[in-house]
Amino acid sequence: MTVSLPGTANLFGGGRRWPGRVTDLRISDVPGTPLTAWRVVEGVLHVRFGDGARDDILVCVCDRRHWIVETRAIGGRGVLLVKCHGCGTARDLPLAAP
Ligand SMILES: [Zn+2]
């Protein structure tokens, strides 16, 4: 389900849009599949899982979309560590092998 919040209308400012459909993804609904792509657009984390063409905006349990993002190698695997700016919810997302 896509949720519209005040202030998000200009997220892609200037008429530029990230290709493909962008939907909200709750941190609690993150799939177990590796993260194949991610980027931060104006402080909002966009993620892509598996081979899907769809991109998701990662949304915290507290409804915030701003994450502290850090990449790290753990046990030989790349991991994207995300931590909510607001409530501190943290999660590590495995990255797909390059
Ligand atoms: Zn939060």
Backbone and ligand atoms as CSV (ligand in chain L), in Angstrom:
chain,resi,resn,atom,element,x,y,z
A,1,MET,N,N,0.844,-1.189,0.000
A,1,MET,CA,C,0.000,0.000,0.000
A,1,MET,C,C,0.878,1.237,0.000
A,2,THR,N,N,0.522,2.168,-0.843
A,2,THR,CA,C,1.267,3.413,-0.891
A,2,THR,C,C,0.596,4.441,0.018
A,3,VAL,N,N,1.377,5.030,0.860
A,3,VAL,CA,C,0.863,6.019,1.799
A,3,VAL,C,C,1.377,7.395,1.408
A,4,SER,N,N,0.473,8.319,1.266
A,4,SER,CA,C,0.867,9.680,0.949
A,4,SER,C,C,0.950,10.495,2.235
A,5,LEU,N,N,2.061,11.120,2.420
A,5,LEU,CA,C,2.241,11.960,3.591
A,5,LEU,C,C,2.485,13.393,3.134
A,6,PRO,N,N,2.072,14.347,3.934
A,6,PRO,CA,C,2.335,15.743,3.577
A,6,PRO,C,C,3.834,15.954,3.390
A,7,GLY,N,N,4.179,16.687,2.360
A,7,GLY,CA,C,5.586,17.008,2.166
A,7,GLY,C,C,6.327,16.051,1.278
A,8,THR,N,N,5.691,14.979,0.859
A,8,THR,CA,C,6.392,14.026,0.015
A,8,THR,C,C,6.134,14.272,-1.473
A,9,ALA,N,N,5.237,15.197,-1.767
A,9,ALA,CA,C,4.863,15.416,-3.157
A,9,ALA,C,C,6.056,15.857,-4.001
A,10,ASN,N,N,6.971,16.590,-3.383
A,10,ASN,CA,C,8.100,17.117,-4.145
A,10,ASN,C,C,9.356,16.260,-3.991
A,11,LEU,N,N,9.147,15.050,-3.554
A,11,LEU,CA,C,10.274,14.174,-3.287
A,11,LEU,C,C,11.218,14.075,-4.480
A,12,PHE,N,N,10.653,14.025,-5.647
A,12,PHE,CA,C,11.475,13.832,-6.836
A,12,PHE,C,C,11.724,15.131,-7.581
A,13,GLY,N,N,11.435,16.225,-6.957
A,13,GLY,CA,C,11.587,17.601,-7.452
A,13,GLY,C,C,12.053,17.785,-8.873
A,14,GLY,N,N,11.649,18.822,-9.493
A,14,GLY,CA,C,12.122,19.148,-10.828
A,14,GLY,C,C,11.581,18.231,-11.899
A,15,GLY,N,N,10.580,17.460,-11.592
A,15,GLY,CA,C,9.974,16.599,-12.596
A,15,GLY,C,C,10.774,15.345,-12.876
A,16,ARG,N,N,11.914,15.197,-12.201
A,16,ARG,CA,C,12.710,13.992,-12.426
A,16,ARG,C,C,12.186,12.878,-11.546
A,17,ARG,N,N,12.043,11.724,-12.123
A,17,ARG,CA,C,11.569,10.577,-11.361
A,17,ARG,C,C,12.547,9.430,-11.508
A,18,TRP,N,N,12.653,8.706,-10.425
A,18,TRP,CA,C,13.441,7.493,-10.491
A,18,TRP,C,C,12.662,6.513,-11.337
A,19,PRO,N,N,13.292,5.818,-12.268
A,19,PRO,CA,C,12.574,4.902,-13.147
A,19,PRO,C,C,11.841,3.828,-12.360
A,20,GLY,N,N,10.714,3.453,-12.851
A,20,GLY,CA,C,9.966,2.381,-12.222
A,20,GLY,C,C,9.050,2.879,-11.134
A,21,ARG,N,N,8.274,1.951,-10.651
A,21,ARG,CA,C,7.310,2.277,-9.623
A,21,ARG,C,C,7.992,2.278,-8.262
A,22,VAL,N,N,7.639,3.235,-7.446
A,22,VAL,CA,C,8.218,3.299,-6.110
A,22,VAL,C,C,7.105,3.148,-5.092
A,23,THR,N,N,7.274,2.179,-4.203
A,23,THR,CA,C,6.270,1.957,-3.168
A,23,THR,C,C,6.935,1.969,-1.804
A,24,ASP,N,N,6.135,2.078,-0.788
A,24,ASP,CA,C,6.664,2.046,0.564
A,24,ASP,C,C,6.882,0.611,1.010
A,25,LEU,N,N,7.959,0.402,1.721
A,25,LEU,CA,C,8.243,-0.917,2.285
A,25,LEU,C,C,8.538,-0.746,3.770
A,26,ARG,N,N,7.701,-1.360,4.579
A,26,ARG,CA,C,7.919,-1.314,6.024
A,26,ARG,C,C,9.168,-2.109,6.389
A,27,ILE,N,N,9.920,-1.587,7.315
A,27,ILE,CA,C,11.123,-2.301,7.757
A,27,ILE,C,C,10.763,-3.688,8.281
A,28,SER,N,N,9.537,-3.814,8.814
A,28,SER,CA,C,9.106,-5.114,9.340
A,28,SER,C,C,8.732,-6.087,8.227
A,29,ASP,N,N,8.578,-5.569,6.999
A,29,ASP,CA,C,8.199,-6.414,5.867
A,29,ASP,C,C,9.353,-6.675,4.905
A,30,VAL,N,N,10.548,-6.298,5.319
A,30,VAL,CA,C,11.704,-6.493,4.445
A,30,VAL,C,C,11.883,-7.980,4.164
A,31,PRO,N,N,12.018,-8.364,2.896
A,31,PRO,CA,C,12.184,-9.786,2.570
A,31,PRO,C,C,13.569,-10.278,2.952
A,32,GLY,N,N,13.708,-11.594,2.992
A,32,GLY,CA,C,14.993,-12.159,3.359
A,32,GLY,C,C,15.975,-12.220,2.204
A,33,THR,N,N,15.523,-11.821,1.031
A,33,THR,CA,C,16.390,-11.888,-0.140
A,33,THR,C,C,17.412,-10.751,-0.104
A,34,PRO,N,N,18.555,-10.954,-0.774
A,34,PRO,CA,C,19.590,-9.921,-0.726
A,34,PRO,C,C,19.136,-8.616,-1.384
A,35,LEU,N,N,19.731,-7.563,-0.899
A,35,LEU,CA,C,19.482,-6.232,-1.428
A,35,LEU,C,C,20.338,-6.057,-2.685
A,36,THR,N,N,19.706,-5.815,-3.809
A,36,THR,CA,C,20.469,-5.723,-5.058
A,36,THR,C,C,20.803,-4.290,-5.439
A,37,ALA,N,N,20.060,-3.327,-4.902
A,37,ALA,CA,C,20.354,-1.930,-5.207
A,37,ALA,C,C,19.802,-1.048,-4.102
A,38,TRP,N,N,20.484,0.054,-3.880
A,38,TRP,CA,C,19.967,1.027,-2.915
A,38,TRP,C,C,20.561,2.384,-3.247
A,39,ARG,N,N,19.858,3.398,-2.823
A,39,ARG,CA,C,20.381,4.748,-2.958
A,39,ARG,C,C,19.619,5.663,-2.005
A,40,VAL,N,N,20.275,6.724,-1.654
A,40,VAL,CA,C,19.638,7.703,-0.786
A,40,VAL,C,C,19.300,8.920,-1.639
A,41,VAL,N,N,18.020,9.274,-1.674
A,41,VAL,CA,C,17.559,10.427,-2.428
A,41,VAL,C,C,16.982,11.437,-1.438
A,42,GLU,N,N,17.684,12.521,-1.264
A,42,GLU,CA,C,17.246,13.559,-0.326
A,42,GLU,C,C,16.951,12.988,1.053
A,43,GLY,N,N,17.817,12.111,1.489
A,43,GLY,CA,C,17.689,11.570,2.840
A,43,GLY,C,C,16.738,10.398,2.956
A,44,VAL,N,N,16.071,10.055,1.853
A,44,VAL,CA,C,15.123,8.938,1.870
A,44,VAL,C,C,15.799,7.737,1.225
A,45,LEU,N,N,15.723,6.602,1.888
A,45,LEU,CA,C,16.410,5.411,1.400
A,45,LEU,C,C,15.535,4.610,0.449
A,46,HIS,N,N,16.013,4.465,-0.775
A,46,HIS,CA,C,15.343,3.626,-1.768
A,46,HIS,C,C,16.082,2.304,-1.844
A,47,VAL,N,N,15.336,1.211,-1.882
A,47,VAL,CA,C,15.955,-0.109,-1.908
A,47,VAL,C,C,15.294,-0.978,-2.971
A,48,ARG,N,N,16.038,-1.955,-3.412
A,48,ARG,CA,C,15.509,-2.927,-4.379
A,48,ARG,C,C,15.977,-4.314,-3.972
A,49,PHE,N,N,15.052,-5.250,-3.951
A,49,PHE,CA,C,15.381,-6.618,-3.561
A,49,PHE,C,C,15.192,-7.559,-4.743
A,50,GLY,N,N,15.997,-8.591,-4.767
A,50,GLY,CA,C,15.860,-9.604,-5.797
A,50,GLY,C,C,16.072,-9.012,-7.181
A,51,ASP,N,N,15.406,-9.608,-8.168
A,51,ASP,CA,C,15.595,-9.135,-9.537
A,51,ASP,C,C,14.416,-8.283,-10.002
A,52,GLY,N,N,13.590,-7.883,-9.077
A,52,GLY,CA,C,12.430,-7.089,-9.446
A,52,GLY,C,C,12.817,-5.712,-9.961
A,53,ALA,N,N,11.974,-5.167,-10.820
A,53,ALA,CA,C,12.218,-3.845,-11.370
A,53,ALA,C,C,11.648,-2.766,-10.451
A,54,ARG,N,N,11.040,-3.205,-9.378
A,54,ARG,CA,C,10.366,-2.254,-8.502
A,54,ARG,C,C,11.307,-1.746,-7.416
A,55,ASP,N,N,11.207,-0.476,-7.138
A,55,ASP,CA,C,12.000,0.107,-6.075
A,55,ASP,C,C,11.088,0.478,-4.913
A,56,ASP,N,N,11.613,0.336,-3.736
A,56,ASP,CA,C,10.825,0.631,-2.548
A,56,ASP,C,C,11.502,1.708,-1.708
A,57,ILE,N,N,10.682,2.471,-1.028
A,57,ILE,CA,C,11.189,3.417,-0.035
A,57,ILE,C,C,11.051,2.750,1.320
A,58,LEU,N,N,12.174,2.655,2.017
A,58,LEU,CA,C,12.156,1.979,3.303
A,58,LEU,C,C,11.518,2.883,4.364
A,59,VAL,N,N,10.491,2.364,5.023
A,59,VAL,CA,C,9.751,3.119,6.024
A,59,VAL,C,C,9.880,2.423,7.377
A,60,CYS,N,N,10.177,3.207,8.391
A,60,CYS,CA,C,10.367,2.648,9.730
A,60,CYS,C,C,9.025,2.346,10.388
A,61,VAL,N,N,9.084,1.600,11.481
A,61,VAL,CA,C,7.880,1.322,12.268
A,61,VAL,C,C,7.297,2.614,12.843
A,62,CYS,N,N,8.128,3.675,12.933
A,62,CYS,CA,C,7.664,4.946,13.484
A,62,CYS,C,C,7.236,5.904,12.366
A,63,ASP,N,N,7.139,5.383,11.125
A,63,ASP,CA,C,6.685,6.142,9.954
A,63,ASP,C,C,7.723,7.097,9.388
A,64,ARG,N,N,8.908,7.119,9.929
A,64,ARG,CA,C,9.957,7.954,9.355
A,64,ARG,C,C,10.603,7.231,8.178
A,65,ARG,N,N,11.211,8.018,7.314
A,65,ARG,CA,C,11.875,7.450,6.141
A,65,ARG,C,C,13.343,7.838,6.088
A,66,HIS,N,N,13.812,8.384,7.158
A,66,HIS,CA,C,15.213,8.831,7.182
A,66,HIS,C,C,16.045,7.840,7.983
A,67,TRP,N,N,17.083,7.340,7.349
A,67,TRP,CA,C,17.900,6.306,7.939
A,67,TRP,C,C,19.365,6.719,7.949
A,68,ILE,N,N,20.052,6.282,8.981
A,68,ILE,CA,C,21.506,6.365,8.983
A,68,ILE,C,C,21.979,5.094,8.291
A,69,VAL,N,N,22.727,5.256,7.228
A,69,VAL,CA,C,23.079,4.111,6.383
A,69,VAL,C,C,24.585,3.904,6.401
A,70,GLU,N,N,24.977,2.657,6.532
A,70,GLU,CA,C,26.401,2.340,6.563
A,70,GLU,C,C,26.596,0.974,5.917
A,71,THR,N,N,27.609,0.873,5.073
A,71,THR,CA,C,27.917,-0.436,4.496
A,71,THR,C,C,29.088,-1.047,5.251
A,72,ARG,N,N,29.043,-2.353,5.367
A,72,ARG,CA,C,30.078,-3.037,6.128
A,72,ARG,C,C,30.199,-4.445,5.596
A,73,ALA,N,N,31.387,-5.017,5.759
A,73,ALA,CA,C,31.580,-6.416,5.400
A,73,ALA,C,C,31.587,-7.239,6.672
A,74,ILE,N,N,30.654,-8.169,6.767
A,74,ILE,CA,C,30.568,-9.022,7.950
A,74,ILE,C,C,30.699,-10.467,7.487
A,75,GLY,N,N,31.731,-11.140,7.977
A,75,GLY,CA,C,31.950,-12.530,7.617
A,75,GLY,C,C,32.097,-12.729,6.123
A,76,GLY,N,N,32.721,-11.760,5.441
A,76,GLY,CA,C,32.947,-11.875,4.008
A,76,GLY,C,C,31.749,-11.463,3.169
A,77,ARG,N,N,30.658,-11.092,3.822
A,77,ARG,CA,C,29.471,-10.652,3.075
A,77,ARG,C,C,29.250,-9.170,3.274
A,78,GLY,N,N,28.805,-8.527,2.215
A,78,GLY,CA,C,28.475,-7.121,2.330
A,78,GLY,C,C,27.121,-6.954,2.993
A,79,VAL,N,N,27.052,-6.003,3.894
A,79,VAL,CA,C,25.813,-5.759,4.620
A,79,VAL,C,C,25.546,-4.263,4.643
A,80,LEU,N,N,24.301,-3.916,4.452
A,80,LEU,CA,C,23.891,-2.526,4.590
A,80,LEU,C,C,23.210,-2.372,5.955
A,81,LEU,N,N,23.848,-1.573,6.796
A,81,LEU,CA,C,23.283,-1.332,8.127
A,81,LEU,C,C,22.430,-0.077,8.068
A,82,VAL,N,N,21.189,-0.206,8.507
A,82,VAL,CA,C,20.306,0.959,8.519
A,82,VAL,C,C,19.823,1.180,9.956
A,83,LYS,N,N,19.741,2.451,10.318
A,83,LYS,CA,C,19.271,2.793,11.665
A,83,LYS,C,C,18.399,4.030,11.551
A,84,CYS,N,N,17.235,3.963,12.177
A,84,CYS,CA,C,16.280,5.057,12.070
A,84,CYS,C,C,16.782,6.286,12.814
A,85,HIS,N,N,16.629,7.448,12.165
A,85,HIS,CA,C,16.997,8.696,12.816
A,85,HIS,C,C,16.106,8.969,14.019
A,86,GLY,N,N,14.870,8.507,13.940
A,86,GLY,CA,C,13.898,8.879,14.961
A,86,GLY,C,C,13.897,7.969,16.173
A,87,CYS,N,N,13.641,6.675,15.956
A,87,CYS,CA,C,13.412,5.781,17.094
A,87,CYS,C,C,14.570,4.825,17.326
A,88,GLY,N,N,15.539,4.816,16.411
A,88,GLY,CA,C,16.711,3.985,16.640
A,88,GLY,C,C,16.570,2.547,16.191
A,89,THR,N,N,15.432,2.208,15.576
A,89,THR,CA,C,15.276,0.860,15.042
A,89,THR,C,C,16.393,0.568,14.054
A,90,ALA,N,N,17.041,-0.566,14.226
A,90,ALA,CA,C,18.170,-0.898,13.369
A,90,ALA,C,C,17.960,-2.261,12.726
A,91,ARG,N,N,18.555,-2.401,11.561
A,91,ARG,CA,C,18.411,-3.655,10.822
A,91,ARG,C,C,19.633,-3.779,9.922
A,92,ASP,N,N,20.130,-4.986,9.724
A,92,ASP,CA,C,21.183,-5.153,8.735
A,92,ASP,C,C,20.642,-5.971,7.580
A,93,LEU,N,N,20.859,-5.421,6.381
A,93,LEU,CA,C,20.316,-6.014,5.169
A,93,LEU,C,C,21.460,-6.586,4.341
A,94,PRO,N,N,21.436,-7.888,4.075
A,94,PRO,CA,C,22.510,-8.475,3.282
A,94,PRO,C,C,22.495,-7.944,1.848
A,95,LEU,N,N,23.669,-7.680,1.330
A,95,LEU,CA,C,23.794,-7.177,-0.041
A,95,LEU,C,C,24.078,-8.338,-0.981
A,96,ALA,N,N,23.506,-8.283,-2.165
A,96,ALA,CA,C,23.776,-9.301,-3.172
A,96,ALA,C,C,25.234,-9.211,-3.595
A,97,ALA,N,N,25.812,-10.352,-3.901
A,97,ALA,CA,C,27.195,-10.362,-4.360
A,97,ALA,C,C,27.290,-9.574,-5.657
A,98,PRO,N,N,28.357,-8.791,-5.832
A,98,PRO,CA,C,28.503,-7.985,-7.047
A,98,PRO,C,C,28.688,-8.844,-8.273
L,1,ZN,ZN,ZN,11.915,4.815,13.495
